Amino acid sequence: MGFFKSFFASCLGTLVALGVLILLGIIILSVVANDKEVVVSDNSVLHLKLESPITEQEVEDPLSELFPGAGDQSIGLIQLKQAIKYAKTDDKIKGIYLNISHLQAGISTVGEIRESLLDFRSSGKWVVAYSDAYSEGAYYLASVADKVYLNPNGQVEFNGLASEVMFFKKMFDKLEIRPQVFRVGDFKSAVEPFLRENLSDENKLQLNSMLNSIYDEMLSGISESRKITKDKLKEISDNMMVQNAKQALQYGLVDSLYYDDQLKSDLSQRLNLEEDKEISFVKYAKYRKSVSTYKSSANEVAVIVADGTILSGEADQGIVGAATICEEIRKARTNDKVKAIVIRINSPGGVFQAGDQMWREITLATAEKPVIASMADYAASGGYYLAMACDTIVAKPTTITGSIGVFSVLFDLSQFMGNKLGITSEEVKTGKIGELITVTRSLTDVEKDIWQKQTDEIYEIFTAKAAAGRHMSQNDIKKIASGRVWTGTQAKDNGLVDILGGFEDAIALAAEKGGVANDFKLRYYPKQKNFLEKLMGDFEQNTKARNMQAELGEYYQWYQRWQNVKEYQGVQARMPFEFEIK
């Protein structure tokens, strides 16, 4: 019997290995095939179907083309803007067909794409938007088009912005987890979801202030594009006067109600095609491979992308790893070919010490060459910590920034471990103070006092460095700090931001300050992992997860929840809450 078990197990292992090899072979062949030169036909339309999440940069994922829906392909904002810019002067591209419904991007990211489309239109080429339904963000982007079309039975979501904050206090109560929190400032409410079941008055104040500031910027853009006054747009929005397609047409939010065949007919007329002639669409995923960004120059402007949560260690997708970013800044500082540096920040913050390490490297770099901060959707708390070390800060009006403040949190899991898992512990110590970072017991009053004093001291460090970076007094900084979050427009008014603008503005400023305005090339760092590197990394991570699940069994769900909470352990420079604007 043992022989047959071993035999069949060996056969199964061989089959699995063979399957993996076949899959890898298909992927490699796909990569080779996809690397062939993309041929764009004359009289083509660039089809921008923006369905995937839009991140700062994208990593090539052949699975997304081999097996639609199986891959993990995002759309990189940088690559998308490059493709639109290239299409502007590409004689083969006559216009852009913008196909969007529910856009997965922040408002500042949408604003960057709008600017690229406006620049594209300045060449005399057209942009046509069409969808079965437009979300608030999708309509904000679509409104920039020459013509906005909607399915006759479609909808336009145009009733203002909303944001929802999730609270975990009841969950912690059920799990018998007790957060031990230390914070500074009235507005540092990142820990509210752990301690409350609803928003504090201070949190409501800053949320309302932010949403209204952001929506005002959106309405300004829509008003300019659609030639409808802001007051009228506000009236339509506040009263939700557009509830169906006919009303969207009646109030001028869209130009026509078309079915797909009518849209295609409109595009054919724009291309002067005969009735039976097919339209030559080129998809973004293909077109970006034909885009050449190569430029021969001895001068470089280095763009260091900090996209995600700030943590120690190596950078990865969604993680601003301090070790990686520090190394890239150091390389750019010591490279004579690099004449200026742009720190592209899209981060709600994270671990304070990690942010401080990167602050130090940026400070050293500013002593030798221009360093410009370019803020994306978020550059808050730890994200602002990076920006404040730069020579100049450029933010979008809708960027969420500020949040100058820190908090510390430790989770007492003693009751959870004892009552849920049956695990107890006892500490032996040589002095009066025990382990200050522990989850197996409550902190003593003396230890809590130590944590609060440390949090206060770090807040003083944060505000002192912010004051030095912004050439303000520490008292003035504290008046706009306390963890309060601001939009880019508000931050410009209170001195936290220098210039309202986008990524291109930051690049142009860096090149000008570096003395290479008319002769430079862009390089992006850190370099993204290729597909195979990412695949092997994910395979290793998934294997660990499977082993852990097998080991813990029914308790694996508690382990997963703890892993999410654990990121908040210790001193944090994070946004006061995690929320999504809808």
Helices and strands as residue ranges (DSSP letters): H 2-34, E 44-49, E 54-55, H 63-66, E 75-76, H 77-88, E 93-99, H 107-121, E 126-134, H 136-142, E 147-156, E 163-165, H 169-175, E 178-183, H 192-195, H 201-226, H 230-238, H 245-250, E 256-257, H 260-270, E 280-283, H 284-287, E 300-311, E 318-321, H 322-334, E 338-347, E 349-351, H 352-366, E 371-380, H 382-387, E 392-395, E 400-402, E 407-412, H 414-416, I 417-421, H 445-470, H 474-479, E 485-487, H 488-493, E 499-500, H 503-513, E 521-525, H 531-552, G 553-555, H 556-566, E 570-574, E 579-581
